[in-house]
């Protein structure tokens, strides 16, 4: 999940979600293994110019750490979204397995 998606799910501004992630990264000790991966969304502008907007790619563990600082309703929205993503992944695996078995 991305910081952009977290902002959309929670109704927070993306800049506030980014701030929350930066605060976590400043506080975390190096011994804790988290993967907040900084990415850039590139938007093409006129005259061959482009704008790079930062966002974070978060693992489930990263999302849960971030959500732990939010109120219960926002935490629930993030957790529910992860459950949807995991169920979609399981469903794809089941379909792939059925497809492979039908070819045998």
PyMOL commands that set and color helices and strands:
alter all, ss='L'
color gray80, all
select helices_A, chain A and resi 3-10+14-27+60-67+72-102
alter helices_A, ss='H'
color red, helices_A
select strands_A, chain A and resi 37-44+50-57
alter strands_A, ss='S'
color yellow, strands_A
deselect
rebuild
show_as cartoon
